[in-house]
Amino acid sequence: MSDRITLKGIWGFGYHGVFEHEAKTGQDFFVDLDITLDLSAASRSDNLSDTIDYGALTDLVVAEITGERTQLIERLAGRIADRIKTNHPQILKIEVTVHKPKAPVASEVGDISVTITR
């Protein structure tokens, strides 16, 4: 199956991280979704009920970013992937990438991200 829905750069402000200062000051997080599913019915019907509502996906992602703190972005990505899969059983595969561009590392980096596949 090669049908896909892709959302990139879903933004939220969260308090995830191992260090205490991350829990206090927070930072920007960005999430990309790459979802594989059968879109043949939606391509014929032109009906939202035959696909996944992109707005609902972004709302779910933002709720996870702004919700309960995790220490690791691996955990945040896993929570997002599992919750989306649970709510949308028609998904064959989902990749969730969480970007933490201001991660506290000693060197300057453009981005740090983790991708989880379910």
VEXMARDO-344540 format. One record per residue (C-alpha): residue in three letters; chain; x, y, z. Coordinates in Angstrom, 2 decimals. Last residue first. Example, Ala and Ser with C-alpha at 12.3 -4.5 7.8 and 13.67 -1.06 7.14 Angstrom:
# VEXMARDO-344540
rest->SER&kette->A&X->13.67&Y->-1.06&Z->7.14
rest->ALA&kette->A&X->12.30&Y->-4.50&Z->7.80
# end
This chain:
# VEXMARDO-344540
rest->ARG&kette->A&X->4.43&Y->1.53&Z->14.46
rest->THR&kette->A&X->7.46&Y->3.61&Z->13.56
rest->ILE&kette->A&X->9.12&Y->6.07&Z->15.96
rest->THR&kette->A&X->11.37&Y->8.85&Z->14.70
rest->VAL&kette->A&X->13.55&Y->10.92&Z->17.04
rest->SER&kette->A&X->14.82&Y->14.39&Z->16.32
rest->ILE&kette->A&X->17.64&Y->16.80&Z->17.07
rest->ASP&kette->A&X->17.91&Y->19.90&Z->14.96
rest->GLY&kette->A&X->20.35&Y->22.47&Z->13.62
rest->VAL&kette->A&X->23.06&Y->21.56&Z->16.09
rest->GLU&kette->A&X->25.45&Y->23.61&Z->18.19
rest->SER&kette->A&X->27.53&Y->21.42&Z->20.46
rest->ALA&kette->A&X->27.18&Y->20.92&Z->24.21
rest->VAL&kette->A&X->23.61&Y->19.58&Z->24.07
rest->PRO&kette->A&X->20.49&Y->21.04&Z->25.65
rest->ALA&kette->A&X->17.85&Y->20.30&Z->23.01
rest->LYS&kette->A&X->16.81&Y->23.49&Z->21.26
rest->PRO&kette->A&X->15.71&Y->21.85&Z->17.99
rest->LYS&kette->A&X->13.60&Y->19.16&Z->19.67
rest->HIS&kette->A&X->11.96&Y->17.47&Z->16.71
rest->VAL&kette->A&X->9.53&Y->14.59&Z->17.22
rest->THR&kette->A&X->9.10&Y->12.28&Z->14.23
rest->VAL&kette->A&X->6.09&Y->9.99&Z->14.14
rest->GLU&kette->A&X->5.94&Y->7.24&Z->11.53
rest->ILE&kette->A&X->2.66&Y->5.41&Z->11.16
rest->LYS&kette->A&X->1.86&Y->2.15&Z->9.42
rest->LEU&kette->A&X->-1.31&Y->0.33&Z->8.35
rest->ILE&kette->A&X->-3.71&Y->2.93&Z->9.70
rest->GLN&kette->A&X->-7.33&Y->1.70&Z->9.51
rest->PRO&kette->A&X->-7.29&Y->1.32&Z->13.31
rest->HIS&kette->A&X->-7.55&Y->5.10&Z->13.76
rest->ASN&kette->A&X->-7.97&Y->6.05&Z->17.42
rest->THR&kette->A&X->-5.59&Y->3.36&Z->18.68
rest->LYS&kette->A&X->-3.05&Y->4.10&Z->15.95
rest->ILE&kette->A&X->-3.16&Y->7.83&Z->16.78
rest->ARG&kette->A&X->-2.69&Y->7.15&Z->20.50
rest->ASP&kette->A&X->0.15&Y->4.72&Z->19.90
rest->ALA&kette->A&X->2.03&Y->7.06&Z->17.59
rest->ILE&kette->A&X->1.65&Y->10.09&Z->19.88
rest->ARG&kette->A&X->2.68&Y->8.13&Z->22.97
rest->GLY&kette->A&X->5.67&Y->6.66&Z->21.14
rest->ALA&kette->A&X->6.84&Y->10.09&Z->19.96
rest->LEU&kette->A&X->6.60&Y->11.46&Z->23.51
rest->ARG&kette->A&X->8.48&Y->8.47&Z->24.90
rest->GLU&kette->A&X->11.30&Y->8.87&Z->22.38
rest->ILE&kette->A&X->11.26&Y->12.58&Z->23.18
rest->LEU&kette->A&X->12.55&Y->11.54&Z->26.57
rest->GLN&kette->A&X->11.82&Y->12.96&Z->30.01
rest->THR&kette->A&X->8.09&Y->13.10&Z->29.45
rest->ARG&kette->A&X->5.75&Y->15.82&Z->30.67
rest->GLU&kette->A&X->1.98&Y->15.37&Z->30.54
rest->GLY&kette->A&X->0.29&Y->17.64&Z->28.04
rest->THR&kette->A&X->1.48&Y->20.41&Z->25.73
rest->ILE&kette->A&X->3.15&Y->18.06&Z->23.25
rest->GLU&kette->A&X->0.45&Y->15.40&Z->23.66
rest->ALA&kette->A&X->-2.41&Y->17.87&Z->23.17
rest->VAL&kette->A&X->-0.57&Y->19.37&Z->20.18
rest->VAL&kette->A&X->-0.38&Y->15.92&Z->18.57
rest->LEU&kette->A&X->-4.06&Y->15.18&Z->19.18
rest->ASP&kette->A&X->-5.15&Y->18.56&Z->17.80
rest->THR&kette->A&X->-2.97&Y->18.03&Z->14.71
rest->LEU&kette->A&X->-4.56&Y->14.65&Z->14.05
rest->ALA&kette->A&X->-8.10&Y->15.97&Z->14.58
rest->GLY&kette->A&X->-7.40&Y->18.75&Z->12.11
rest->TYR&kette->A&X->-6.10&Y->16.25&Z->9.56
rest->ASP&kette->A&X->-9.39&Y->14.32&Z->9.69
rest->ILE&kette->A&X->-8.58&Y->10.76&Z->8.65
rest->THR&kette->A&X->-10.12&Y->9.26&Z->5.49
rest->ASP&kette->A&X->-13.42&Y->7.74&Z->4.38
rest->SER&kette->A&X->-15.49&Y->9.85&Z->6.80
rest->LEU&kette->A&X->-14.19&Y->12.97&Z->5.07
rest->ASN&kette->A&X->-16.08&Y->12.09&Z->1.88
rest->ASP&kette->A&X->-14.74&Y->12.66&Z->-1.63
rest->SER&kette->A&X->-16.21&Y->9.22&Z->-2.39
rest->ARG&kette->A&X->-13.70&Y->7.85&Z->-4.91
rest->SER&kette->A&X->-10.38&Y->9.08&Z->-3.47
rest->ALA&kette->A&X->-11.77&Y->8.53&Z->0.02
rest->ALA&kette->A&X->-12.48&Y->4.86&Z->-0.73
rest->SER&kette->A&X->-9.01&Y->4.36&Z->-2.26
rest->LEU&kette->A&X->-7.21&Y->5.95&Z->0.68
rest->ASP&kette->A&X->-5.75&Y->2.74&Z->2.10
rest->LEU&kette->A&X->-3.33&Y->3.64&Z->4.86
rest->THR&kette->A&X->0.24&Y->4.79&Z->5.45
rest->ILE&kette->A&X->0.74&Y->7.71&Z->7.83
rest->ASP&kette->A&X->3.75&Y->10.02&Z->7.92
rest->LEU&kette->A&X->3.48&Y->12.43&Z->10.82
rest->ASP&kette->A&X->5.92&Y->15.23&Z->11.62
rest->VAL&kette->A&X->6.15&Y->16.82&Z->15.06
rest->PHE&kette->A&X->7.72&Y->20.07&Z->16.23
rest->PHE&kette->A&X->8.63&Y->20.95&Z->19.81
rest->ASP&kette->A&X->9.29&Y->24.43&Z->21.16
rest->GLN&kette->A&X->10.65&Y->24.85&Z->24.67
rest->GLY&kette->A&X->9.87&Y->24.62&Z->28.35
rest->THR&kette->A&X->11.17&Y->26.91&Z->31.10
rest->LYS&kette->A&X->10.54&Y->24.86&Z->34.23
rest->ALA&kette->A&X->10.59&Y->21.25&Z->33.03
rest->GLU&kette->A&X->13.53&Y->22.00&Z->30.76
rest->HIS&kette->A&X->15.36&Y->23.56&Z->33.72
rest->GLU&kette->A&X->14.93&Y->20.28&Z->35.61
rest->PHE&kette->A&X->16.84&Y->18.30&Z->33.01
rest->VAL&kette->A&X->15.63&Y->15.08&Z->31.38
rest->GLY&kette->A&X->13.30&Y->16.76&Z->28.94
rest->HIS&kette->A&X->9.74&Y->17.61&Z->28.06
rest->TYR&kette->A&X->8.10&Y->20.89&Z->29.07
rest->GLY&kette->A&X->6.09&Y->21.67&Z->25.96
rest->PHE&kette->A&X->5.27&Y->24.34&Z->23.42
rest->GLY&kette->A&X->3.56&Y->22.93&Z->20.33
rest->TRP&kette->A&X->4.11&Y->22.94&Z->16.62
rest->ILE&kette->A&X->3.04&Y->20.51&Z->13.89
rest->GLY&kette->A&X->5.93&Y->20.79&Z->11.45
rest->LYS&kette->A&X->4.97&Y->18.28&Z->8.82
rest->LEU&kette->A&X->1.77&Y->16.36&Z->8.12
rest->THR&kette->A&X->1.83&Y->13.45&Z->5.68
rest->ILE&kette->A&X->-1.07&Y->11.24&Z->4.64
rest->ARG&kette->A&X->-0.07&Y->8.25&Z->2.59
rest->ASP&kette->A&X->-1.29&Y->5.78&Z->0.01
rest->SER&kette->A&X->1.49&Y->3.34&Z->-1.00
rest->MET&kette->A&X->0.00&Y->0.00&Z->0.00
# end
